[in-house]
Amino acid sequence: MVRAVDVRIEANMFYVVLEDGREIGVPYNWFWRLAEATEEQRRNWRLIGHGAGIHWEDIDEDISVAGLLKGRPQKPEREPAPAQ
């Protein structure tokens, strides 16, 4: 299992640094809670499960490294508002 060792928060994406030296860039819009979060909320993260995942306390978001490596965005929890 590949584990995360660090996370870097940028303006449009976050980057997960893996223990094997790779770095994964992930757009916030893959995860609706991160997309709607403030920069301060995005910066309040911690590694969980010895690096198996990332937790954002302020927005109650958990993302697994395994899921990121699969490259699949999260499905929205709620339906988008209808167009006017």
Buried (B, 14 or more C-beta within 10 A) or exposed (E): EBBBEEBEBEEEBBEBBBEEEEEBEBEBEBBBBBEEBEEEBBEBBEBBBEBBBBBBEBBEBEBBBEBBBEEEEBEEEEEEEEEE
